[in-house]
Amino acid sequence: MPEFLELLPPEEALSRLLSELPVQITIESVKTEASLGRVTADPVVAVHPLPSFDRSTVDGYAVRATDTHGAGEALPAYLKVVGEVPMGAVPAMSLEQGQCALIHTGGMLPPGADAVVMIEYSQLIKSAEVEIMHSVAVGENVIMVGEDVKRMQEVIPSGTRIRSAEIGGAMALGITDIKVTRKPHLGILSTGDEIIPPDEEILPGQVRDINSYTLSALVEKTGGVPRRYGIISDRADKLYSIAQKALEECDIVVVTAGSSASVRDLTSQVIEKLGIPGVLVHGVNVRPGKPTILGVCEGKAVIGLPGNPVSALVIAWLFVVPIIETLLGIQHPQPSPSVQARLTTNLASQAGREDWVPVRLIREQDAYIAEPIFGKSNLIFTLVKAGGLIRIPSDANGLSAGEIVQVRLF
């Protein structure tokens, strides 16, 4: 059996996987206050306009705009104060020509008023008369009915990841429950006779399990539910038995294995046995992470990741994250957070292969510089020291010192 069936570019490998992956969205209802990070299953529609009444945006005097035309410090307008607008209630007064009413930020405009003069441009000269030293136009310092959203307007599309702003918008409309997509469950299998749990005393030749925990954190951050199935020895029957259980219980299964050809072959054989169509991609033209296996078994994604912690995490960013987002039904993805930085060192790369290089970000006045961190893919603190990754595209032979690069933040 060849070491790799075919080395595919990352974009093509992901496309091949997603094309074979059926997406079935399950909907559930949650409290809006607890919906941060969830994905809307249906469009959210405004049940009433927002605001639902004309309201002031400043402290000042509600006026008829025509009564202030031409007013200034040299020639102020004089208006009769007929009352004060109560907060949280309908004004009892209605303005006639030459009249105004004291109003506070958020207060409801009284009938007859169409603008507000800021308090800074007024001076009370008698108990019921005010001097206006600034003219205003119709609608000035006022939010009109429906200016934010109109009744029955779609305010949050389906497939949107909910942020604090969406929660605030829903609450403003009185929407206290919201329909969201179910979080996909991802089973994580860590294999290797040398792997031990993090809480055990380490012996020569052993390494503590890293990947189960870095992947769990990434899955949670992306919006999935991680399920760790423990450490599995390098035996085909044992791996198959637990992988089959994980496939039954989860929506995605990820196996992290060693980097030797024999272990990769073991993982690919198990994936082939789990169900059709089986292995779709065996090897991706990317560094780190070339020994990546992508498969679909009985309608669920099964991913074989390299065992080296850096490789496993980088490949999870490139493949596992998009799969979770697809199963969440995200239709309006936000761009990955990134910053521009000036590269400090020449970086060589092999043409035809996509490279991801960890970099340390250093603030330099009003800009950033990106300092590459060189280390092997089994050194987790290579990523701990890094602030992000830079991508060297497959059609480049490298990047030059001084070049402005895009750094993808963790």
C-alpha positions, 0 to 999 in steps of 0.5 A: 500500500502506498504511503499516500494515495494522492496529495491534494491541495487543502482547498480541494481536499476540503471540497471533496469531503464536504461534497460527500457529507450530507447536512441534516440540521436539528433545531432547538429553542434556547433562551436568548440570554443563553444563545451567545455563539449559537447559530440561528435556525430561522430568520428572526423577524421584528414583531414591531417597529424599533423604536416604537415611538419618536424619541429624543436622542439628547437632553433639551427642548422638544420643538416645532422646527419652524419655530427655530428657523434663523435662531442664533446667539445674536438673534435667539428665538423665544419659546413658551415652555408648556411642560416636561415630558415624563420618562417612560410615559406618553406626554400629556401636552401637545405643542402649538406654534411658539411652544416647546417642552423640556425632554430628556434622552429617550423621552417620547416626542409630544404631538406637534414636535418634530425636532429637539434643541440640545440643552446647550443651545438654550437658556431658561430666562423665565419659569415658562420661557426659554431662549433658543440660540440654535436652529434645528431641522425636522428630525434633528436629534430625534429617532423616528418610529421604525428608523432602526427596524420596521415591523416584520423586517428580517433583522437576523438571517438564519445561519447567523452566529449569535453575538452580543449585538444579536442578543441585544437586538432580540431583547429590544424586540421582546424575543426571549426565546430563539431557535438555533441549530443543535451543536454537533458532537465530535468524538475524539480518539487519541491513539498510541501505545506511548500516550498516557493521561496528563495526570499520570507520572511520566516514564521514559518513552512516554508522552502525555496526551495533548491532542485530546485537550487542544482539540476539545478546546477548539471544538468548544470554541467553534460551537461543537460539543467534544466527547473524548473516548480516551487513549487507544492502543495501536491495535486495529480491533481496539481502534475499530471497536471504539471508533464504531461506538463514537460514530454511532454517538457523534456527528464527527469522529476525529482520530489522532495517530502517530506519524509513521506510515504503519499507523496511518495505514491502520487509521485508514483501514479502520475508516474504510471498515467503518462505512461507505464511501470511506477514505476520500483523501489520504494525504494533503499537500500542506505543512505541517499535516501532510499525513491527514486522512479525510473520510465520510462513513455512513453520512458522517465525517471521520478525520485522521489527524497527525499525532504531532500536536502542532500538526494536529491543531493546524489541520483541525483549524483547516478541516475540522472547524469548517466541518463543524460550521457546516453542520451548524448551518452557518450561512454568514461566516465571519472572517477569521480574525487577522492582522497585517504585520511586517515579516522579519525573516525570509521564509523558504517554501516548496512550490506546490505545497501550502505552508503554515508558519507560527509567528510571534506578534510584536507591537512596533509603534502603530504596527506589528512585526511578525517573527517566525517561530521555528520548531518541529511539529511535536513541540506544542510550545511552538504554538504557545509562543505564537500569536498566529499563523501566516500562510505561504500559498502553494504557488510561492517559493517563500516570503521575503523579509520586510514583506507585509503578511496577513497573520491569522490569529488563534 
